Amino acid sequence: MSAPAGTGRAAFGPVSRAVIVVILGAAALLAVGPLLWLVSTSVKDRGDVFSVPPEIIPADPTLDNYAYVWNQADVQQYFANSLIVSAGTVLLNVSAAALLGFALGRFRFKGRRLLFLLGLGTMVVPFPAIMLPLFVATKEMGLTDNLLGIIVPTAALNLWLSVYILREAFGGLPDELEEAAVIDGCSPPRLLFRVMLPLVKAPLATSAILVFTLTWSDFLWPLVIMRDHTRFTISVGLQYFMSTLTSNWHHIAAIAVIASLPVVVIFLVLQRYFFSDVLAGSAKG
């Protein structure tokens, strides 16, 4: 029995709506507050970091902290290393996931479901449980102290996350589209690259954002696999500077903001695809 129209809206009176707004505002402040404090600290002088009362908006903001840390030895190299690692990981991961997701989403073959479930099962295995054999295998391939030693394992570890997203995307495309392409003489590779991939831009962007974020923020595996400090990623480099700069929190905050910028930029660039994919998934559900 359906409820009368407008019942849901009438259920919230002015007081209820005010309470909801206050709760959501408090939640937003808790989520954004640390980021605002980080940015505020990054534009303060050392003496103003622990001023009483605290200043969210400093009286004399300065960008000298950014110039100082950016010109420190190896900081630019750390940043470049992270860009190379993250871009390479996304390219390798999404390319492999597109092929596998297309096969699992569109083809019918024996063991397809079992293969998919086994692949998803690898996602629940904690990384410390496979870190030692992964390190031994990477060392035997001569990839220690090599950016490929981060790119290849990271792309493989996050592969089934992207496969899950793309399998659902490919599987949701209408069969009539594939049948029409096959009638026109499309081979499976041409069907994938010329017909299917342009229709799953949003899931591809979603996979790229998630894998880029996971790779950029990864700390443990780059720390394990790298010994040459010039090949550190920005997350490891940030930890290194936290141990050397000690009480210079304004400099540490500046490095942290610089380290966060690429994730923010790639999200802003691809957000329209990301949100369209989320909304499409919620509508489908």
PLY file of the C-alpha trace (Angstrom):
ply
format ascii 1.0
element vertex 285
property float x
property float y
property float z
element edge 284
property int vertex1
property int vertex2
end_header
0.00 0.00 0.00
1.68 3.22 -1.13
1.92 6.26 1.11
0.10 9.46 0.11
2.06 11.92 -1.95
3.96 14.45 0.14
3.93 12.29 3.29
7.74 12.00 3.35
8.19 15.75 3.07
5.57 16.50 5.72
7.20 14.08 8.15
10.02 16.60 8.72
8.88 19.73 10.50
10.94 22.93 10.89
12.55 21.66 14.11
13.47 18.32 12.57
14.98 19.99 9.53
16.98 22.34 11.75
18.34 19.38 13.74
19.31 17.62 10.50
21.07 20.75 9.21
23.01 21.10 12.48
24.05 17.43 12.42
25.14 17.60 8.79
26.96 20.87 9.42
28.83 19.35 12.37
29.73 16.29 10.29
30.99 18.52 7.46
33.06 20.55 9.93
34.62 17.38 11.34
35.45 16.19 7.82
36.79 19.48 6.45
38.21 20.93 9.68
41.54 19.03 9.65
42.12 19.98 6.01
41.44 23.65 6.74
43.78 23.53 9.72
46.48 21.89 7.56
46.21 24.60 4.89
46.15 27.30 7.57
49.29 25.92 9.22
51.08 25.75 5.86
50.81 29.54 5.38
51.86 30.53 8.91
55.21 31.53 10.32
56.76 29.16 12.83
55.86 31.38 15.76
52.18 31.52 14.77
51.58 27.75 14.54
50.78 27.35 18.23
49.48 30.85 18.86
46.84 31.34 21.55
44.05 31.72 20.66
44.53 29.59 17.52
44.13 31.37 14.19
42.30 29.61 11.39
42.94 32.58 9.10
46.46 33.87 9.87
46.96 37.59 10.10
50.06 37.49 7.83
49.78 34.48 5.53
52.90 33.58 3.55
53.78 31.19 0.74
57.44 31.08 1.74
56.90 27.69 3.37
55.93 26.18 0.00
58.94 27.72 -1.73
61.24 26.48 1.03
60.11 22.84 1.00
59.78 22.67 -2.79
63.39 23.74 -3.17
64.64 21.22 -0.63
66.81 18.43 -1.99
64.85 15.54 -3.53
61.36 16.93 -2.86
60.75 17.56 -6.56
62.20 14.12 -7.31
59.82 12.50 -4.80
56.91 14.29 -6.42
57.99 13.21 -9.92
58.46 9.62 -8.72
54.93 9.53 -7.36
53.50 10.94 -10.59
55.33 8.30 -12.65
54.32 5.48 -10.31
50.67 6.55 -10.05
50.23 7.22 -13.78
51.95 3.96 -14.72
49.91 1.98 -12.23
46.62 3.47 -13.44
47.51 2.82 -17.09
48.54 -0.79 -16.48
45.70 -1.54 -14.05
42.85 -0.05 -16.09
44.14 -1.53 -19.36
44.28 -5.05 -17.91
40.98 -4.60 -16.07
39.24 -3.43 -19.25
40.26 -6.60 -21.08
39.35 -8.89 -18.20
36.16 -7.02 -17.33
35.05 -7.16 -20.97
35.65 -10.91 -21.11
33.83 -11.58 -17.84
31.00 -9.17 -18.58
30.19 -10.07 -22.18
31.40 -13.61 -22.87
29.82 -16.80 -21.55
32.31 -19.56 -20.83
32.69 -22.37 -18.33
34.20 -21.30 -15.02
33.51 -17.59 -15.61
31.71 -17.09 -12.32
34.27 -19.15 -10.37
37.12 -17.11 -11.84
35.38 -13.88 -10.88
34.73 -15.06 -7.31
38.32 -16.26 -6.90
39.54 -12.89 -8.13
37.32 -11.03 -5.68
38.56 -13.34 -2.94
42.07 -11.99 -3.38
40.82 -8.56 -2.31
40.15 -9.75 1.25
43.68 -11.09 1.76
45.55 -8.58 3.97
48.63 -7.12 2.33
51.04 -8.02 5.20
50.18 -11.70 4.58
51.61 -11.56 1.03
54.20 -8.83 1.48
57.15 -11.19 2.11
56.60 -13.52 -0.91
55.82 -10.45 -3.04
59.09 -8.85 -1.96
61.04 -12.04 -2.73
59.43 -12.31 -6.18
60.11 -8.64 -6.92
63.71 -9.01 -5.80
64.23 -12.09 -7.98
63.01 -10.09 -10.97
65.54 -7.37 -10.19
62.91 -4.71 -9.56
64.01 -3.51 -6.14
65.06 0.15 -6.12
63.14 0.43 -9.39
59.89 2.28 -9.95
58.59 -0.75 -11.86
58.88 -2.63 -8.59
56.09 -0.41 -7.28
54.03 -0.07 -10.46
53.61 -3.74 -11.40
52.72 -5.18 -7.95
50.42 -2.25 -7.10
48.57 -2.56 -10.40
48.15 -6.30 -9.80
47.01 -5.89 -6.20
44.27 -3.44 -7.20
43.34 -5.25 -10.41
40.16 -6.90 -9.19
38.79 -3.66 -7.80
38.80 -2.26 -11.33
37.65 -5.56 -12.83
34.61 -5.55 -10.56
33.65 -2.02 -11.65
34.22 -2.64 -15.37
32.62 -6.09 -15.41
29.40 -4.56 -14.09
29.65 -1.75 -16.64
30.22 -4.03 -19.63
27.59 -6.49 -18.43
25.00 -3.71 -18.19
25.28 -2.72 -21.84
22.37 -3.92 -24.04
22.88 -7.16 -25.97
21.35 -5.56 -29.06
24.35 -3.25 -29.30
26.77 -6.14 -29.42
24.60 -8.10 -31.86
24.44 -5.13 -34.24
28.22 -4.70 -34.10
28.82 -8.40 -34.77
26.43 -8.30 -37.74
28.44 -5.37 -39.11
31.54 -7.55 -38.95
33.19 -6.31 -35.73
35.82 -8.63 -34.30
36.06 -8.91 -30.48
39.01 -6.44 -30.26
37.25 -3.93 -32.49
34.01 -4.46 -30.54
35.84 -3.60 -27.33
37.86 -0.60 -28.49
35.49 0.98 -31.00
32.08 0.22 -29.49
32.19 -0.77 -25.83
34.96 1.36 -24.28
33.46 4.72 -25.36
30.25 3.71 -23.54
31.95 3.01 -20.19
33.87 6.27 -19.73
32.35 6.84 -16.30
33.38 3.44 -14.86
36.83 3.85 -16.41
37.18 7.24 -14.72
35.96 5.80 -11.43
38.55 3.04 -11.61
41.27 5.54 -12.51
40.40 7.81 -9.57
40.33 4.96 -7.05
43.56 3.34 -8.27
45.37 6.69 -8.52
44.34 7.61 -4.97
45.35 4.22 -3.54
48.70 4.31 -5.35
49.53 7.92 -4.53
48.85 7.44 -0.82
50.52 4.02 -0.52
53.31 4.08 2.02
54.19 0.54 3.09
55.13 -1.09 -0.22
57.29 1.80 -1.54
59.03 1.89 1.83
59.75 -1.86 1.68
60.90 -2.03 -1.92
63.05 1.13 -2.08
66.46 1.65 -0.52
67.73 4.53 -2.67
66.23 7.68 -1.12
66.20 9.44 -4.50
63.56 6.93 -5.64
61.19 7.50 -2.71
57.61 8.44 -3.47
56.09 11.55 -1.91
54.38 9.57 0.88
57.69 8.06 1.99
59.44 11.38 1.46
56.87 13.10 3.66
57.61 10.67 6.47
61.34 11.27 5.95
60.90 15.03 6.27
58.70 14.63 9.34
61.63 12.89 11.00
64.15 15.55 9.92
62.14 18.75 10.25
60.87 17.72 13.73
59.17 20.83 15.14
58.92 22.76 11.87
55.22 22.01 11.51
54.61 24.85 9.08
57.05 23.22 6.63
55.60 19.75 7.21
52.10 21.11 6.57
53.28 22.69 3.32
54.71 19.37 2.11
51.47 17.61 3.09
49.41 20.10 1.08
51.70 19.69 -1.95
51.40 15.90 -1.62
47.59 16.15 -1.61
47.25 18.37 -4.69
47.43 15.71 -7.45
44.64 13.65 -5.86
42.44 16.75 -5.62
43.23 17.76 -9.21
42.51 14.35 -10.75
39.26 14.13 -8.80
38.16 17.58 -9.98
39.04 16.71 -13.59
37.22 13.36 -13.56
34.47 14.07 -11.02
31.69 14.40 -13.61
32.38 10.85 -14.76
32.73 9.63 -11.18
29.42 11.08 -9.99
27.57 10.02 -13.13
28.73 6.46 -12.48
27.66 6.64 -8.82
24.23 8.04 -9.74
23.80 5.44 -12.47
24.62 2.67 -10.00
22.17 4.01 -7.42
19.43 4.32 -10.04
20.10 0.79 -11.24
20.00 -0.51 -7.65
0 1
1 2
2 3
3 4
4 5
5 6
6 7
7 8
8 9
9 10
10 11
11 12
12 13
13 14
14 15
15 16
16 17
17 18
18 19
19 20
20 21
21 22
22 23
23 24
24 25
25 26
26 27
27 28
28 29
29 30
30 31
31 32
32 33
33 34
34 35
35 36
36 37
37 38
38 39
39 40
40 41
41 42
42 43
43 44
44 45
45 46
46 47
47 48
48 49
49 50
50 51
51 52
52 53
53 54
54 55
55 56
56 57
57 58
58 59
59 60
60 61
61 62
62 63
63 64
64 65
65 66
66 67
67 68
68 69
69 70
70 71
71 72
72 73
73 74
74 75
75 76
76 77
77 78
78 79
79 80
80 81
81 82
82 83
83 84
84 85
85 86
86 87
87 88
88 89
89 90
90 91
91 92
92 93
93 94
94 95
95 96
96 97
97 98
98 99
99 100
100 101
101 102
102 103
103 104
104 105
105 106
106 107
107 108
108 109
109 110
110 111
111 112
112 113
113 114
114 115
115 116
116 117
117 118
118 119
119 120
120 121
121 122
122 123
123 124
124 125
125 126
126 127
127 128
128 129
129 130
130 131
131 132
132 133
133 134
134 135
135 136
136 137
137 138
138 139
139 140
140 141
141 142
142 143
143 144
144 145
145 146
146 147
147 148
148 149
149 150
150 151
151 152
152 153
153 154
154 155
155 156
156 157
157 158
158 159
159 160
160 161
161 162
162 163
163 164
164 165
165 166
166 167
167 168
168 169
169 170
170 171
171 172
172 173
173 174
174 175
175 176
176 177
177 178
178 179
179 180
180 181
181 182
182 183
183 184
184 185
185 186
186 187
187 188
188 189
189 190
190 191
191 192
192 193
193 194
194 195
195 196
196 197
197 198
198 199
199 200
200 201
201 202
202 203
203 204
204 205
205 206
206 207
207 208
208 209
209 210
210 211
211 212
212 213
213 214
214 215
215 216
216 217
217 218
218 219
219 220
220 221
221 222
222 223
223 224
224 225
225 226
226 227
227 228
228 229
229 230
230 231
231 232
232 233
233 234
234 235
235 236
236 237
237 238
238 239
239 240
240 241
241 242
242 243
243 244
244 245
245 246
246 247
247 248
248 249
249 250
250 251
251 252
252 253
253 254
254 255
255 256
256 257
257 258
258 259
259 260
260 261
261 262
262 263
263 264
264 265
265 266
266 267
267 268
268 269
269 270
270 271
271 272
272 273
273 274
274 275
275 276
276 277
277 278
278 279
279 280
280 281
281 282
282 283
283 284
